[in-house]
Amino acid sequence: MNSDGFDEFKTITYGDRGNLKFETIETGHIAQSAVEGLNHGSLIWNITGGDGEFSRATGLITFNFTFSAEGDVVDNQYGRLSTP
């Protein structure tokens, strides 16, 4: 992570169903929130494929989160996945 943001390349494993692979489209962003001691961030992941049921998957996932210096994290993801 740099001072301006971050990039991610990830894989989520769904057991016997397969693996879903994705990466950030643009650099994610982190900033202080209006609540003292709380930071927030967001990014968009592009689904790049996978294996098993996800071998030809495409789509996008949005990721929004908050975190504190104490390690408290709340995150939300919303994805739209297509598998031809």
Biopython code that builds the backbone (N, CA, C, O; Angstrom):
import numpy as np
from Bio.PDB.StructureBuilder import StructureBuilder

atoms = [
    (1, "MET", "N", (0.854, -1.173, 0.000)),
    (1, "MET", "CA", (0.000, 0.000, 0.000)),
    (1, "MET", "C", (0.893, 1.227, 0.000)),
    (1, "MET", "O", (1.896, 1.266, 0.713)),
    (2, "ASN", "N", (0.539, 2.230, -0.793)),
    (2, "ASN", "CA", (1.248, 3.499, -0.754)),
    (2, "ASN", "C", (0.364, 4.543, -0.083)),
    (2, "ASN", "O", (-0.752, 4.231, 0.334)),
    (3, "SER", "N", (0.845, 5.770, 0.027)),
    (3, "SER", "CA", (0.083, 6.790, 0.741)),
    (3, "SER", "C", (-1.193, 7.194, 0.011)),
    (3, "SER", "O", (-2.098, 7.761, 0.623)),
    (4, "ASP", "N", (-1.278, 6.913, -1.282)),
    (4, "ASP", "CA", (-2.450, 7.306, -2.051)),
    (4, "ASP", "C", (-3.487, 6.199, -2.204)),
    (4, "ASP", "O", (-4.645, 6.489, -2.504)),
    (5, "GLY", "N", (-3.107, 4.955, -2.009)),
    (5, "GLY", "CA", (-4.062, 3.878, -2.207)),
    (5, "GLY", "C", (-3.389, 2.526, -2.250)),
    (5, "GLY", "O", (-2.275, 2.350, -1.757)),
    (6, "PHE", "N", (-4.093, 1.560, -2.856)),
    (6, "PHE", "CA", (-3.591, 0.196, -2.873)),
    (6, "PHE", "C", (-4.202, -0.579, -4.021)),
    (6, "PHE", "O", (-5.246, -0.200, -4.553)),
    (7, "ASP", "N", (-3.547, -1.670, -4.401)),
    (7, "ASP", "CA", (-4.030, -2.590, -5.425)),
    (7, "ASP", "C", (-4.096, -3.977, -4.809)),
    (7, "ASP", "O", (-3.335, -4.291, -3.894)),
    (8, "GLU", "N", (-5.008, -4.811, -5.311)),
    (8, "GLU", "CA", (-5.142, -6.168, -4.800)),
    (8, "GLU", "C", (-5.332, -7.157, -5.940)),
    (8, "GLU", "O", (-5.938, -6.845, -6.965)),
    (9, "PHE", "N", (-4.803, -8.352, -5.737)),
    (9, "PHE", "CA", (-4.997, -9.486, -6.630)),
    (9, "PHE", "C", (-5.349, -10.642, -5.711)),
    (9, "PHE", "O", (-4.516, -11.056, -4.906)),
    (10, "LYS", "N", (-6.564, -11.175, -5.809)),
    (10, "LYS", "CA", (-7.057, -12.145, -4.833)),
    (10, "LYS", "C", (-7.693, -13.348, -5.501)),
    (10, "LYS", "O", (-8.028, -13.337, -6.686)),
    (11, "THR", "N", (-7.844, -14.395, -4.685)),
    (11, "THR", "CA", (-8.606, -15.580, -5.055)),
    (11, "THR", "C", (-9.478, -15.960, -3.875)),
    (11, "THR", "O", (-8.997, -16.028, -2.744)),
    (12, "ILE", "N", (-10.764, -16.208, -4.126)),
    (12, "ILE", "CA", (-11.679, -16.719, -3.110)),
    (12, "ILE", "C", (-11.960, -18.174, -3.453)),
    (12, "ILE", "O", (-12.304, -18.491, -4.592)),
    (13, "THR", "N", (-11.814, -19.054, -2.479)),
    (13, "THR", "CA", (-12.078, -20.472, -2.678)),
    (13, "THR", "C", (-13.469, -20.810, -2.150)),
    (13, "THR", "O", (-13.801, -20.496, -1.007)),
    (14, "TYR", "N", (-14.280, -21.453, -2.991)),
    (14, "TYR", "CA", (-15.631, -21.875, -2.628)),
    (14, "TYR", "C", (-15.702, -23.398, -2.526)),
    (14, "TYR", "O", (-16.623, -24.017, -3.058)),
    (15, "GLY", "N", (-14.735, -23.993, -1.846)),
    (15, "GLY", "CA", (-14.730, -25.440, -1.644)),
    (15, "GLY", "C", (-14.716, -26.200, -2.953)),
    (15, "GLY", "O", (-13.926, -25.892, -3.845)),
    (16, "ASP", "N", (-15.591, -27.196, -3.075)),
    (16, "ASP", "CA", (-15.659, -28.035, -4.268)),
    (16, "ASP", "C", (-16.170, -27.288, -5.497)),
    (16, "ASP", "O", (-16.014, -27.766, -6.621)),
    (17, "ARG", "N", (-16.783, -26.112, -5.289)),
    (17, "ARG", "CA", (-17.323, -25.348, -6.419)),
    (17, "ARG", "C", (-16.234, -24.705, -7.264)),
    (17, "ARG", "O", (-16.429, -24.488, -8.460)),
    (18, "GLY", "N", (-15.078, -24.394, -6.654)),
    (18, "GLY", "CA", (-13.975, -23.805, -7.402)),
    (18, "GLY", "C", (-13.461, -22.528, -6.777)),
    (18, "GLY", "O", (-13.845, -22.154, -5.669)),
    (19, "ASN", "N", (-12.578, -21.863, -7.517)),
    (19, "ASN", "CA", (-11.944, -20.622, -7.080)),
    (19, "ASN", "C", (-12.354, -19.477, -7.984)),
    (19, "ASN", "O", (-12.476, -19.652, -9.196)),
    (20, "LEU", "N", (-12.569, -18.302, -7.400)),
    (20, "LEU", "CA", (-12.903, -17.084, -8.141)),
    (20, "LEU", "C", (-11.733, -16.127, -8.010)),
    (20, "LEU", "O", (-11.303, -15.822, -6.898)),
    (21, "LYS", "N", (-11.213, -15.648, -9.136)),
    (21, "LYS", "CA", (-10.050, -14.759, -9.132)),
    (21, "LYS", "C", (-10.468, -13.350, -9.542)),
    (21, "LYS", "O", (-11.323, -13.163, -10.408)),
    (22, "PHE", "N", (-9.840, -12.358, -8.893)),
    (22, "PHE", "CA", (-10.159, -10.972, -9.216)),
    (22, "PHE", "C", (-8.998, -10.057, -8.879)),
    (22, "PHE", "O", (-8.094, -10.434, -8.134)),
    (23, "GLU", "N", (-9.028, -8.839, -9.438)),
    (23, "GLU", "CA", (-8.003, -7.829, -9.188)),
    (23, "GLU", "C", (-8.641, -6.448, -9.214)),
    (23, "GLU", "O", (-9.721, -6.270, -9.778)),
    (24, "THR", "N", (-7.978, -5.472, -8.608)),
    (24, "THR", "CA", (-8.526, -4.121, -8.607)),
    (24, "THR", "C", (-8.483, -3.538, -10.014)),
    (24, "THR", "O", (-7.552, -3.793, -10.778)),
    (25, "ILE", "N", (-9.511, -2.748, -10.345)),
    (25, "ILE", "CA", (-9.562, -2.063, -11.637)),
    (25, "ILE", "C", (-8.686, -0.821, -11.590)),
    (25, "ILE", "O", (-7.879, -0.584, -12.488)),
    (26, "GLU", "N", (-8.850, -0.038, -10.546)),
    (26, "GLU", "CA", (-8.028, 1.135, -10.302)),
    (26, "GLU", "C", (-7.554, 1.060, -8.857)),
    (26, "GLU", "O", (-8.018, 0.211, -8.096)),
    (27, "THR", "N", (-6.664, 1.911, -8.486)),
    (27, "THR", "CA", (-6.154, 1.918, -7.126)),
    (27, "THR", "C", (-7.288, 2.187, -6.145)),
    (27, "THR", "O", (-8.086, 3.102, -6.347)),
    (28, "GLY", "N", (-7.358, 1.375, -5.061)),
    (28, "GLY", "CA", (-8.331, 1.611, -4.007)),
    (28, "GLY", "C", (-7.958, 2.849, -3.206)),
    (28, "GLY", "O", (-6.813, 3.299, -3.243)),
    (29, "HIS", "N", (-8.923, 3.395, -2.484)),
    (29, "HIS", "CA", (-8.688, 4.631, -1.737)),
    (29, "HIS", "C", (-9.045, 4.453, -0.269)),
    (29, "HIS", "O", (-10.002, 3.759, 0.075)),
    (30, "ILE", "N", (-8.256, 5.096, 0.592)),
    (30, "ILE", "CA", (-8.498, 5.122, 2.026)),
    (30, "ILE", "C", (-8.482, 6.574, 2.477)),
    (30, "ILE", "O", (-7.651, 7.360, 2.023)),
    (31, "ALA", "N", (-9.396, 6.930, 3.367)),
    (31, "ALA", "CA", (-9.464, 8.297, 3.884)),
    (31, "ALA", "C", (-10.020, 8.283, 5.307)),
    (31, "ALA", "O", (-10.604, 7.290, 5.741)),
    (32, "GLN", "N", (-9.839, 9.384, 6.026)),
    (32, "GLN", "CA", (-10.451, 9.515, 7.336)),
    (32, "GLN", "C", (-11.937, 9.771, 7.154)),
    (32, "GLN", "O", (-12.347, 10.465, 6.223)),
    (33, "SER", "N", (-12.740, 9.210, 8.044)),
    (33, "SER", "CA", (-14.173, 9.470, 7.995)),
    (33, "SER", "C", (-14.493, 10.653, 8.900)),
    (33, "SER", "O", (-13.608, 11.193, 9.562)),
    (34, "ALA", "N", (-15.756, 11.050, 8.924)),
    (34, "ALA", "CA", (-16.189, 12.142, 9.796)),
    (34, "ALA", "C", (-16.195, 11.720, 11.261)),
    (34, "ALA", "O", (-16.276, 12.569, 12.149)),
    (35, "VAL", "N", (-16.109, 10.417, 11.525)),
    (35, "VAL", "CA", (-16.075, 9.897, 12.886)),
    (35, "VAL", "C", (-14.620, 9.817, 13.329)),
    (35, "VAL", "O", (-13.813, 9.147, 12.685)),
    (36, "GLU", "N", (-14.285, 10.481, 14.401)),
    (36, "GLU", "CA", (-12.907, 10.504, 14.879)),
    (36, "GLU", "C", (-12.397, 9.088, 15.159)),
    (36, "GLU", "O", (-13.082, 8.289, 15.798)),
    (37, "GLY", "N", (-11.185, 8.784, 14.674)),
    (37, "GLY", "CA", (-10.575, 7.485, 14.891)),
    (37, "GLY", "C", (-11.021, 6.398, 13.927)),
    (37, "GLY", "O", (-10.593, 5.250, 14.042)),
    (38, "LEU", "N", (-11.879, 6.752, 12.977)),
    (38, "LEU", "CA", (-12.390, 5.768, 12.022)),
    (38, "LEU", "C", (-11.967, 6.167, 10.620)),
    (38, "LEU", "O", (-12.072, 7.336, 10.248)),
    (39, "ASN", "N", (-11.493, 5.214, 9.845)),
    (39, "ASN", "CA", (-11.122, 5.437, 8.447)),
    (39, "ASN", "C", (-12.062, 4.642, 7.564)),
    (39, "ASN", "O", (-12.688, 3.681, 8.012)),
    (40, "HIS", "N", (-12.157, 5.046, 6.309)),
    (40, "HIS", "CA", (-12.986, 4.290, 5.378)),
    (40, "HIS", "C", (-12.275, 4.183, 4.045)),
    (40, "HIS", "O", (-11.373, 4.962, 3.738)),
    (41, "GLY", "N", (-12.698, 3.203, 3.256)),
    (41, "GLY", "CA", (-12.080, 2.999, 1.963)),
    (41, "GLY", "C", (-13.007, 2.289, 1.002)),
    (41, "GLY", "O", (-14.066, 1.787, 1.379)),
    (42, "SER", "N", (-12.581, 2.259, -0.251)),
    (42, "SER", "CA", (-13.383, 1.582, -1.268)),
    (42, "SER", "C", (-12.496, 1.206, -2.454)),
    (42, "SER", "O", (-11.422, 1.772, -2.656)),
    (43, "LEU", "N", (-12.974, 0.246, -3.222)),
    (43, "LEU", "CA", (-12.333, -0.133, -4.471)),
    (43, "LEU", "C", (-13.298, -0.980, -5.283)),
    (43, "LEU", "O", (-14.342, -1.408, -4.791)),
    (44, "ILE", "N", (-12.929, -1.214, -6.536)),
    (44, "ILE", "CA", (-13.719, -2.078, -7.420)),
    (44, "ILE", "C", (-12.803, -3.186, -7.913)),
    (44, "ILE", "O", (-11.695, -2.933, -8.385)),
    (45, "TRP", "N", (-13.287, -4.427, -7.796)),
    (45, "TRP", "CA", (-12.548, -5.573, -8.299)),
    (45, "TRP", "C", (-13.145, -6.033, -9.629)),
    (45, "TRP", "O", (-14.364, -6.033, -9.796)),
    (46, "ASN", "N", (-12.298, -6.419, -10.560)),
    (46, "ASN", "CA", (-12.699, -7.034, -11.823)),
    (46, "ASN", "C", (-12.493, -8.538, -11.683)),
    (46, "ASN", "O", (-11.394, -8.986, -11.358)),
    (47, "ILE", "N", (-13.533, -9.311, -11.925)),
    (47, "ILE", "CA", (-13.422, -10.768, -11.871)),
    (47, "ILE", "C", (-12.667, -11.221, -13.118)),
    (47, "ILE", "O", (-13.078, -10.921, -14.239)),
    (48, "THR", "N", (-11.577, -11.935, -12.925)),
    (48, "THR", "CA", (-10.705, -12.332, -14.038)),
    (48, "THR", "C", (-10.826, -13.801, -14.401)),
    (48, "THR", "O", (-10.130, -14.270, -15.302)),
    (49, "GLY", "N", (-11.707, -14.546, -13.710)),
    (49, "GLY", "CA", (-11.912, -15.953, -14.025)),
    (49, "GLY", "C", (-11.784, -16.813, -12.796)),
    (49, "GLY", "O", (-12.048, -16.376, -11.676)),
    (50, "GLY", "N", (-11.382, -18.018, -13.018)),
    (50, "GLY", "CA", (-11.241, -18.963, -11.921)),
    (50, "GLY", "C", (-11.219, -20.371, -12.462)),
    (50, "GLY", "O", (-10.821, -20.612, -13.601)),
    (51, "ASP", "N", (-11.655, -21.306, -11.623)),
    (51, "ASP", "CA", (-11.745, -22.695, -12.063)),
    (51, "ASP", "C", (-13.017, -23.314, -11.498)),
    (51, "ASP", "O", (-13.743, -22.669, -10.741)),
    (52, "GLY", "N", (-13.285, -24.567, -11.867)),
    (52, "GLY", "CA", (-14.539, -25.190, -11.455)),
    (52, "GLY", "C", (-15.719, -24.432, -12.048)),
    (52, "GLY", "O", (-15.709, -24.100, -13.234)),
    (53, "GLU", "N", (-16.733, -24.155, -11.239)),
    (53, "GLU", "CA", (-17.913, -23.409, -11.705)),
    (53, "GLU", "C", (-17.558, -22.003, -12.182)),
    (53, "GLU", "O", (-18.343, -21.382, -12.898)),
    (54, "PHE", "N", (-16.393, -21.495, -11.797)),
    (54, "PHE", "CA", (-16.014, -20.119, -12.103)),
    (54, "PHE", "C", (-14.990, -20.021, -13.230)),
    (54, "PHE", "O", (-14.352, -18.980, -13.389)),
    (55, "SER", "N", (-14.821, -21.081, -14.013)),
    (55, "SER", "CA", (-13.753, -21.129, -15.013)),
    (55, "SER", "C", (-13.865, -20.046, -16.080)),
    (55, "SER", "O", (-12.844, -19.626, -16.624)),
    (56, "ARG", "N", (-15.061, -19.585, -16.394)),
    (56, "ARG", "CA", (-15.226, -18.522, -17.397)),
    (56, "ARG", "C", (-15.960, -17.320, -16.809)),
    (56, "ARG", "O", (-16.625, -16.581, -17.535)),
    (57, "ALA", "N", (-15.844, -17.124, -15.513)),
    (57, "ALA", "CA", (-16.577, -16.053, -14.834)),
    (57, "ALA", "C", (-16.068, -14.674, -15.233)),
    (57, "ALA", "O", (-14.875, -14.478, -15.463)),
    (58, "THR", "N", (-16.995, -13.721, -15.312)),
    (58, "THR", "CA", (-16.682, -12.316, -15.533)),
    (58, "THR", "C", (-17.585, -11.497, -14.613)),
    (58, "THR", "O", (-18.578, -12.010, -14.097)),
    (59, "GLY", "N", (-17.246, -10.246, -14.410)),
    (59, "GLY", "CA", (-18.095, -9.371, -13.618)),
    (59, "GLY", "C", (-17.299, -8.419, -12.762)),
    (59, "GLY", "O", (-16.079, -8.314, -12.890)),
    (60, "LEU", "N", (-18.014, -7.714, -11.872)),
    (60, "LEU", "CA", (-17.411, -6.719, -10.989)),
    (60, "LEU", "C", (-17.867, -6.935, -9.557)),
    (60, "LEU", "O", (-18.966, -7.433, -9.313)),
    (61, "ILE", "N", (-17.011, -6.557, -8.608)),
    (61, "ILE", "CA", (-17.344, -6.576, -7.189)),
    (61, "ILE", "C", (-16.965, -5.218, -6.618)),
    (61, "ILE", "O", (-15.828, -4.779, -6.790)),
    (62, "THR", "N", (-17.891, -4.539, -5.941)),
    (62, "THR", "CA", (-17.539, -3.315, -5.225)),
    (62, "THR", "C", (-17.255, -3.670, -3.777)),
    (62, "THR", "O", (-17.905, -4.546, -3.206)),
    (63, "PHE", "N", (-16.290, -2.996, -3.189)),
    (63, "PHE", "CA", (-15.834, -3.287, -1.831)),
    (63, "PHE", "C", (-15.734, -1.970, -1.070)),
    (63, "PHE", "O", (-14.954, -1.096, -1.448)),
    (64, "ASN", "N", (-16.515, -1.820, -0.002)),
    (64, "ASN", "CA", (-16.498, -0.648, 0.857)),
    (64, "ASN", "C", (-16.246, -1.097, 2.283)),
    (64, "ASN", "O", (-16.784, -2.119, 2.710)),
    (65, "PHE", "N", (-15.445, -0.361, 3.024)),
    (65, "PHE", "CA", (-15.090, -0.801, 4.370)),
    (65, "PHE", "C", (-14.742, 0.376, 5.276)),
    (65, "PHE", "O", (-14.416, 1.466, 4.807)),
    (66, "THR", "N", (-14.819, 0.133, 6.584)),
    (66, "THR", "CA", (-14.325, 1.055, 7.596)),
    (66, "THR", "C", (-13.398, 0.272, 8.519)),
    (66, "THR", "O", (-13.536, -0.941, 8.674)),
    (67, "PHE", "N", (-12.446, 0.986, 9.131)),
    (67, "PHE", "CA", (-11.544, 0.338, 10.079)),
    (67, "PHE", "C", (-11.024, 1.370, 11.075)),
    (67, "PHE", "O", (-10.912, 2.558, 10.771)),
    (68, "SER", "N", (-10.710, 0.881, 12.272)),
    (68, "SER", "CA", (-10.199, 1.750, 13.327)),
    (68, "SER", "C", (-8.766, 1.351, 13.677)),
    (68, "SER", "O", (-8.290, 0.294, 13.262)),
    (69, "ALA", "N", (-8.089, 2.196, 14.436)),
    (69, "ALA", "CA", (-6.731, 1.901, 14.888)),
    (69, "ALA", "C", (-6.713, 0.684, 15.799)),
    (69, "ALA", "O", (-5.688, 0.012, 15.913)),
    (70, "GLU", "N", (-7.839, 0.389, 16.451)),
    (70, "GLU", "CA", (-7.936, -0.772, 17.336)),
    (70, "GLU", "C", (-8.147, -2.077, 16.576)),
    (70, "GLU", "O", (-8.156, -3.151, 17.178)),
    (71, "GLY", "N", (-8.316, -1.992, 15.271)),
    (71, "GLY", "CA", (-8.492, -3.194, 14.469)),
    (71, "GLY", "C", (-9.930, -3.575, 14.177)),
    (71, "GLY", "O", (-10.185, -4.638, 13.611)),
    (72, "ASP", "N", (-10.880, -2.718, 14.557)),
    (72, "ASP", "CA", (-12.285, -2.978, 14.229)),
    (72, "ASP", "C", (-12.512, -2.740, 12.746)),
    (72, "ASP", "O", (-12.166, -1.682, 12.221)),
    (73, "VAL", "N", (-13.097, -3.729, 12.068)),
    (73, "VAL", "CA", (-13.323, -3.642, 10.626)),
    (73, "VAL", "C", (-14.768, -4.001, 10.312)),
    (73, "VAL", "O", (-15.312, -4.965, 10.849)),
    (74, "VAL", "N", (-15.381, -3.211, 9.436)),
    (74, "VAL", "CA", (-16.691, -3.537, 8.873)),
    (74, "VAL", "C", (-16.528, -3.418, 7.365)),
    (74, "VAL", "O", (-16.118, -2.370, 6.865)),
    (75, "ASP", "N", (-16.849, -4.496, 6.630)),
    (75, "ASP", "CA", (-16.732, -4.416, 5.177)),
    (75, "ASP", "C", (-17.987, -4.965, 4.507)),
    (75, "ASP", "O", (-18.689, -5.822, 5.044)),
    (76, "ASN", "N", (-18.234, -4.441, 3.324)),
    (76, "ASN", "CA", (-19.387, -4.840, 2.524)),
    (76, "ASN", "C", (-18.929, -5.007, 1.084)),
    (76, "ASN", "O", (-18.218, -4.160, 0.543)),
    (77, "GLN", "N", (-19.347, -6.116, 0.467)),
    (77, "GLN", "CA", (-19.073, -6.351, -0.938)),
    (77, "GLN", "C", (-20.385, -6.629, -1.671)),
    (77, "GLN", "O", (-21.307, -7.243, -1.135)),
    (78, "TYR", "N", (-20.433, -6.155, -2.913)),
    (78, "TYR", "CA", (-21.574, -6.474, -3.764)),
    (78, "TYR", "C", (-21.004, -6.887, -5.117)),
    (78, "TYR", "O", (-20.230, -6.143, -5.718)),
    (79, "GLY", "N", (-21.375, -8.046, -5.587)),
    (79, "GLY", "CA", (-20.849, -8.535, -6.844)),
    (79, "GLY", "C", (-21.931, -8.871, -7.851)),
    (79, "GLY", "O", (-23.041, -9.264, -7.492)),
    (80, "ARG", "N", (-21.588, -8.708, -9.108)),
    (80, "ARG", "CA", (-22.451, -9.136, -10.206)),
    (80, "ARG", "C", (-21.594, -10.053, -11.055)),
    (80, "ARG", "O", (-20.657, -9.610, -11.718)),
    (81, "LEU", "N", (-21.924, -11.339, -11.029)),
    (81, "LEU", "CA", (-21.103, -12.380, -11.630)),
    (81, "LEU", "C", (-21.861, -13.025, -12.786)),
    (81, "LEU", "O", (-23.045, -13.338, -12.667)),
    (82, "SER", "N", (-21.158, -13.221, -13.911)),
    (82, "SER", "CA", (-21.729, -13.942, -15.047)),
    (82, "SER", "C", (-20.850, -15.136, -15.357)),
    (82, "SER", "O", (-19.625, -15.023, -15.403)),
    (83, "THR", "N", (-21.480, -16.279, -15.568)),
    (83, "THR", "CA", (-20.746, -17.485, -15.974)),
    (83, "THR", "C", (-21.482, -18.091, -17.159)),
    (83, "THR", "O", (-22.544, -18.694, -17.004)),
    (84, "PRO", "N", (-20.898, -17.922, -18.362)),
    (84, "PRO", "CA", (-21.567, -18.426, -19.572)),
    (84, "PRO", "C", (-21.668, -19.942, -19.598)),
    (84, "PRO", "O", (-22.204, -20.509, -20.550)),
]
sb = StructureBuilder()
sb.init_structure("model")
sb.init_model(0)
sb.init_chain("A")
sb.init_seg("    ")
for serial, (resi, resn, name, xyz) in enumerate(atoms, 1):
    if name == "N":
        sb.init_residue(resn, " ", resi, " ")
    sb.init_atom(name, np.array(xyz, "f"), 0.0, 1.0, " ", f" {name:<3s}", serial, name[0])
structure = sb.get_structure()
